[in-house]
Amino acid sequence: MMYILALESSCDETAVAIIRGCSDTHGVENVEVLANCVASQIDIHKVYGGVVPELASREHTKQLKPLLEMALEQAGVTLQDIDVFAGTAGPGLSSSLLIGHSAAKMLAVASGKTYYAMNHMEGHLLSPFLGKSQSVAVGQAMGLVVSGGHTMLVDIARVGQYHILGQTVDDAAGEAFDKGARMLKLAYPGGPEIEKLAKLGNPQAYDFPRSMLHEKEEGKQHSFSFSGLKTSLYYTLQKEEQKHQREQKAKHQAGESEQEFQLAPAVLNDICASFQQAIIDVLVEKTLAAAVKHKRSVVAISGGVACNKTLITQLQSRLNKRGIELLTADNALNTDNALMIAYAAWQRHQAGQVSDSLEAGIYPRFSGF
């Protein structure tokens, strides 16, 4: 039996999690979640339309100690009971990463325990397996990580052996959602707002591009691109505004009062539905193609965009027709959290991968696993 405590502070969520893991004589794993505490900063950054690094790091510093105390109390353990400490080393915001990574390392040194410097993306990648390890072992799966900063297809051979088949060459899917929402003057974070309005619209109303959907060039078949979609939305909104200006000019000439430009609710709903569908089509088709090509019978999807129910429904439908199983994580695991970091550290430890992470520093940019 082993207790693992993890800290996560890569961006704007301060998080602490504690798990208890054990394996029986047959190697069947059992991971019990004892605490999963997250302090969100959405309300702080909402007024700026995005994360402000200085405010984020300041909030991490303020929230970490009370959150750690809360997690220990919920788990019913003390720091002396912890066998392994883990912290997110990257990727993320430098000033944010330093808070959790340094604190977790300090706790490990003070306790004389093992420390794992964990990759945030590995945490996402493995999170769909949490709670399913008795029936589906980590490995032999196609992973789709789709978040605000990253979109990638990863062939998972086993714990610690990951092959990135393709990534976005520009904007990530979550970034496209957020930037699109800003253009549409929707609230932050933008993805959930677009999804909400998309349910009321027609996904075929606007013909947005599906970039790289049928890419044939060697090495790029599994890559993504969403910047063109963002540009297409910009021009679509320009056309709608020009149409509005023509209508207002006619009203002025007729002696009627003019109105400021604002998308009609039905038009906004159709744009959101069409914009969302363009992203979903690319994610679904490329994931299915990768799973079939590499003969994977399991697809594991994770990251903030994996909270999108329309994406999950359509991906599930396409995979079912091919007899491929879809693994998803709870929505609370798709957004930033420390539970996925603790679970990834547990998997690393069980795989016999010894940590020398006390020498490791942070790495803001993602350069692989």
N, C-alpha and C positions, 0 to 999 in steps of 0.2 A: 504494500500500500504506500502511496506517495501523495504528498500535498504539494501543489504548485500554485504560486501566486504570481500574477502577471499584471504589469502596468502598461497602459496604452495612452500616448499623448501625441500622436503624429500630426494631428491637425487641430480641430476645434472641439474634440470630445475628450474629457478626462475620464479614464476608466480604470477600474481595478476588478480583478476576478480571481477567485480561488476555486480550484477543482481538486477532487480526490480520485486518483486513478489506481487501478489494480488489474492484474491479469490472472486468470485461473491456470490450472495445470495444463489445460489444453490450448493456452494462448489466447483465449477469448477475453477481450478487453471490456472493462466497465469503467466509464468515466462519470463521476457524479459532480454536478455543478453545486457548489456550496454557496457561492456569492458571485453576483454579476452586477456591479454598480457602475453607472454611467452618469456623468454630469454634462448635460448638453449646453452648448453656447449659442444655439441658433438665435435666440432672442437678442443676444448681444450684437451679433453680426448682421442681423436681418436689416437693420437700418442702413447698412453700407452696401447691401446687395451682394456681399461675399465676405470671406474670412479676412480679417485684419490681423496679420501675424503678431504684432506687438500686443494687441488686446488678448489674443489667444494664449500666448505664453504667460501673460500676467494672470489670466484666469486659471490656467493649469497650476500655477504656483499656489494660488489661493485654495483651490479645490482638492488638491492631492491628499493632504494630510487627513481632513475629515472623511474623505471618501475611503481611504485606506482603513481608518478606524471603523467605518461602517461595514466594510467588507469582512474584516476580522470578526466583528461582532455577529454578523449574519452567519458566518461559517462556523462560529463557535470554536475558533482556534486562536493561538497567539503566533507571533512571528517565529518563536522558537520551534513551533510545530512544522513550519514550512521546510520542505526538503529541497525544492528548486524554485529559484526566482527567475522571472523572464521579463524582458522589456522590449518595446519596439525600438529598433535601431534605425529603421528607415523602410521605405522612403517617406518623405513628409516635409513639413516645415522645420527648418533647422532649430529655430528658437523653441518650437514646441517639442520636438523630439528630445532635446537635451533634458527637459524636465523629467519625463518619465524614465528615460533610459538611465540617467544619472542616479535617480532615486532608487530604481530597482537594483542597479549595480551596487550602490552603497549598502542596501539592505542585505544583499548576498555577502558582501565582504564582512560586514559587521557580524553576520550570523555564521560565517565560515561555511556557507552552502554554495551549491552549484548555481551558476548564472548563465542563462541563454539569451544572447542578443538576437532578437527575432526579426524576420522580414515581414513587414505588414502585409505584403501581397501573398506570402505563404499562409498567413493566418486566414485571409479571405479564401484562398484556394482550397484549404483543407476544411473550412467551416461546414460545408454541406455534409461531411462525413460524421460530424459530432452527433452522437445519439443513434447512429446507424452502424457503428463499428462491429457489432455482433453479427450482422448479416452482410455488410459490405465493407471489406477491408480497404484501407487507403491505398490506392494504386489501380493500375489497369483501367484508367478512366480519362475522359476528355474533360478538361476544366475550362470554363468560360468565366473569366473575371471581368466584370463590367461595372465600373465605378465612375466617380467624378473625375478622377485623374488618369485612369487606366482602362484600356479595353484590350484584352489579350486572350488568345486560345493557347492552352498549355496541355501538352500530353503528359499525364501523370503516370509514370512507370511504377514508382513506389515512393515512400517517404524520403524526401531529400533528392530524388531523381526526377527532375522536371525539365521538359523540353518545350521551350516557347516556339510555337509554330508560326505565330503572327501577332502583331500588335497594331495599334493605330499609328498611322504615319503623321497624324496631326492632332485634331481634337479627339478626346475620348467621348464615348456615348453620353455619359453623365454630364460632361462639359457642354456637349451640344444641347442637351436638355436645358441646362442652366442658362447658357447664352441665348438660346431661343426664347426662353421665358422672359429674360430681360428685354429682348426686342419687343415682346408682346406685352410688356409692362405688367407682368405677373409677379406675385409675391415670391420671396426667397424662402426655402430652396425651390427651384423652378420645376424639377422633375415631377413631384407629386401634383403640382398645380396643373401642368400640362396633361397629366394622366386623368385628372378629375374632369377637366373640360373635354378631353378627347372622348369620353364615354357618351357625350351628348352630340358628337359631331359625326360627319361622314369621312371615313379614312381614304376614300377615293376622290374627294372633292378637289384636291390639288395634287398635281403630279410633281412631287419632289424627287430629286435624284437619289438613286441607290448606288453610291460610289463604290467601285471595286467589287461589286457584287459578283461579276463574272470574270474576274481577273484571271488571266491565263499565264502571265509571266512567271517563270520559275522563281520560287522564293517569296512570291507575293500573293499566292492564292488564298492564304489565310490572314492577310492583312486587312486593316480597316481604314476608312477615311470618312470623316464627318464634317470637315470644314466646308466642303461644297454645299452640303445641305444647309448649313448656317447661312451661306451666301445666298442661296436660293430663297430662303425665308426672307432675307433682307429685301431682295428685289420684289418678292411677292407683296410685302408690306408697302413698298414704294408704289406699286401699281394700284393697290387698294387706296392709298392716300391720293394719288393722282385722280382716280375715279371719284373720290369724295370731293376734290377740288373742283372738278367739272360740274358736279351736282350743285355745289355751293354757288358757283358762278351763275348757273341757270337760275337758282333761287334769288340771287342778288338782282339779276336782271328783271326778275318777275316781282321785285319789291318785297320778297319774303326775307325773314331773318336768317342769317347764316349760323352754322354750328361748327365747333371745333372738331377736328378729325378724331374719331374713335370707332374702332371696329364694332360692327353690330354683333350682338351675342352669338347669333347663328353662324356668322362668318368666322368669328374667333374660335368657336367650337370645331368647325370644319378644318381650320388651319391646324389646330392642335392635334386633331385626330389624324390628319394626313402627315404631319410632321412626325408624330410618334410612330405611325405605321412604317414610314421610311426607315427609321432606326431599327425597328423590330424586324423588318424583312431582312435586313443585312445581317443582324445578329443571328437570327434563326437559320437562314440559309447557309451561312458560313460555318456555324457550329455543327449543323447536320452533316455538311460535306466533310468536315474534318473528322468527325466521329466515324463516318462510313469509310473514308479513305484509310484511316489508321485502325480500323476494325475494333473500335471500342464499344462495348455494350452498355456503358454507363457514361452519362454526362453530368458533371457537377457544376452548377451555376452559383455565383456568389458576387457580392458587391452591391452598392446602393441601388443600382438600376435593376437588380434582381428582385427588388420590392414591387416592381411594376407587374401587376396581375395579368395585364393583357399580354405582355411578353411571355410570362410563364405559361399561360394557357395555350398560346400559339406554339411555343416551343415544345410543350408536352404533347400536343396533338401531332406534330410532325414526327417527333421521336417515337411515339407509340406505334405509328405506322411502320416503322423500321424495327420494332422490337427492342428499342433502346430505352433503358431506364433513366429517368431524370431525378437527380438528387438536388434538393434545395435546402437552404438553411432557414430558420425562423427569421422574420424581418429584423428582429433585434440583433441578429448576428450578421446581417448584410451591411448594416451601417457600422461605423467604427466602434469597436468594443475590445475589451481585454480578454474576454472569454476565448475568442478565436486564437489569441496569442498564447494563452495558457495551454489550449488544446494542441496547438502546433508544437509547443515545447515538449509536451507529453509524448507526442508522436516521435519527435526527434530522439528523446531519451529512450523510448521503447525500441527504437531502431538501432540503438547502440551507438548513436552519433555523439561522441564526447564533445563537450563544449570547452572552448578556450576564450569565451566571450568577454572575460574581464579585460582583455587587451583590445577589444573592439570599440570603435567609435561609431558615431552616427553617419548615415549616408542619405542625404536629402533626395538624391535622384535615384531612380530605379535603374539598375544595370544588369539585372538578372537575379536568380535565386542563389 
